[in-house]
Amino acid sequence: MKKTKEVNPKKEMKSLIICAIVSFGIALIFAIQLLFLSCNGSEKIYAGTYFWDFYPHSPDKQFVSRFKDDSIVYICDSTTTNCIKTLKGHSAKINDVDFSSDCKHLASASDDKTIKIWNINSEKCIKTLEGHTKKVNSIEYGSNGKRLASSSSDGTIRIWDIDSGKCIQTIKGYESLCGSASIAFSPNGKYLATSSSKGRIDIWDINNGKCIQTLKGHIDGIMSMDFSPNNKHLVSVDWEGMMVIWNVKTGLALKTYKDFYYCHTRVKYSSDGKSFLSQGANIGGWVTKKWNAEVDGPGEVIPEKIRDLYNVDTIIILPFFCVFFSLFLAYFSIKEVEKYYNLYLQNKKEDN
């Protein structure tokens, strides 16, 4: 009888252990890298951020608005989070809301193609703005509270006069990001920033409706934008966690931040323009971070090669893949060692 090739179980197990250690080591390296990138450039992490912090607050921080996948807006006390007002009137899902500067009114955008202006105190809709032919994705009040900007899936941006309730300007050719297009008014009310599904940001002159600058660098959809208090800069964050400070006049990126550990959904400049806050979340909870927004020099183009190197899909999926591969390798190797070891014992028994 032909003898089965002898194997050394100890040697097989040693090879198994080495392979497992190497794959686990790779996973650990990427996990450490992920944690490092999450804190890159952050001055401070505000722990204990609540889910409520992600909803729009009134300028005086007294109210916070909440809306689910339905047609109702809930106005809550920002301290107790108790619901104190209920705004009913939309016939479809609400996508965005914004408070007026005097905190007396709230605007809401809906899938029903309308924008409603609410009196918070009376809980009554005082105006309904109609004109968009598809769902309204995003809205924002101008700094003086007299204007309102809206973006829609119909490919237009509309500027509304609040007092008359009429559309005073329509900007066509706008490429919306389905469901969560981001727009931002400059503090001086002269400019409007809009985002596209491919990460492009356009700066529009409100007076003539012309695009005066296009900011290119993001490779994914924009989640949030905000102008600096001096109107010179714009901060933006995309779906992959990259935040950029732009020079509005030149269109150059002055500063970039990479935070792949959290999916940031909002960015907001401080009143002095020296820093900005970002709010984000992952499966572990919610977090608010403060970032240094001071910029020096003429600016530079976003380093795309570095961006590709730290692609969010790679640094998140690869550690899990390494762990899975280690477990698969261990299971497969144990089964193989067990099979050959049984044959080895059988062969030895036959020899005796």
Stockholm file with secondary structure:
# STOCKHOLM 1.0

chainA/1-352         MKKTKEVNPKKEMKSLIICAIVSFGIALIFAIQLLFLSCNGSEKIYAGTYFWDFYPHSPDKQFVSRFKDDSIVYICDSTTTNCIKTLKGHSAKINDVDFSSDCKHLASASDDKTIKIWNINSEKCIKTLEGHTKKVNSIEYGSNGKRLASSSSDGTIRIWDIDSGKCIQTIKGYESLCGSASIAFSPNGKYLATSSSKGRIDIWDINNGKCIQTLKGHIDGIMSMDFSPNNKHLVSVDWEGMMVIWNVKTGLALKTYKDFYYCHTRVKYSSDGKSFLSQGANIGGWVTKKWNAEVDGPGEVIPEKIRDLYNVDTIIILPFFCVFFSLFLAYFSIKEVEKYYNLYLQNKKEDN
#=GR chainA/1-352 SS CCCCCCCCHHHHHHHHHHHHHHHHHHHHHHHHHHHHHHTTTEEEEETTCCGGGGSCBCTTSSEEEEECSSSEEEEEETTTCCEEEEEECCSSCEEEEEECTTSSEEEEEETTSEEEEEETTTTEEEEEEECCSSCEEEEEECTTSSEEEEEETTSEEEEEETTTTEEEEEEECCCCCTTTCCEEECTTSSEEEEECTTSCEEEEETTTCCEEEEECCCCSCEEEEEECTTSSEEEEEETTSEEEEEETTTCCEEEEEECCSSEEEEEEECTTSSEEEEEEEETTEEEEEEEECCCCSSCBCCCHHHHHHTCHHHHHHHHHHHHHHHHHHHHHHHHHHHHHHHHHHHHHHHHC
#=GC SS_cons         CCCCCCCCHHHHHHHHHHHHHHHHHHHHHHHHHHHHHHTTTEEEEETTCCGGGGSCBCTTSSEEEEECSSSEEEEEETTTCCEEEEEECCSSCEEEEEECTTSSEEEEEETTSEEEEEETTTTEEEEEEECCSSCEEEEEECTTSSEEEEEETTSEEEEEETTTTEEEEEEECCCCCTTTCCEEECTTSSEEEEECTTSCEEEEETTTCCEEEEECCCCSCEEEEEECTTSSEEEEEETTSEEEEEETTTCCEEEEEECCSSEEEEEEECTTSSEEEEEEEETTEEEEEEEECCCCSSCBCCCHHHHHHTCHHHHHHHHHHHHHHHHHHHHHHHHHHHHHHHHHHHHHHHHC
//
